[in-house]
Amino acid sequence: MTVSRTLSTKSLVVRLGIPGYTHVHMAKVMVSMPDELLAEVDAEAAREGTSRSAVLRGFADAALRRRRADRAAAMRRLLRGAARHGGDAAEQVKSTRPTS
C-alpha cells in the first residue's frame, strides 16, 4: 500500500482503521491513580452507564471550567479596585508637600 506523505498521523490512523482510535481529535493517555480513587471512578461510570474515559473527561472538563471561572472572577476583583492610569499619584505627592 502506498501512503501519501501529506497525511497526518491522525488521518492515517483513521484511514487505516487502527483499532482503539475512535475519534480523530481525541488523544489516548495513561493516568496513574490510587486503587481507591479508581474504584470511585468505576462506580461513577457504572451509575452513569458510561465509561471510565467519559467520567474522567467530564471531571477534567468541570475542574478546568471552574478554574477558568475562578481566575476570571479574581481578575474582575483586581480590576474593580484599579485606578485610572496614574491613579491618584499626583494627589498623594501634593499631600506630602509642605503648605506655605
Secondary structure, DSSP 8 states (H G I E B T S, - for coil): ----TT--HHHHHHHHT-TT---TT---------HHHHHHHHHHHHHHTS-HHHHHHHHHHHHHHHHHHHHHHHHHHHHHT--STTTTHHHHHHHHS---
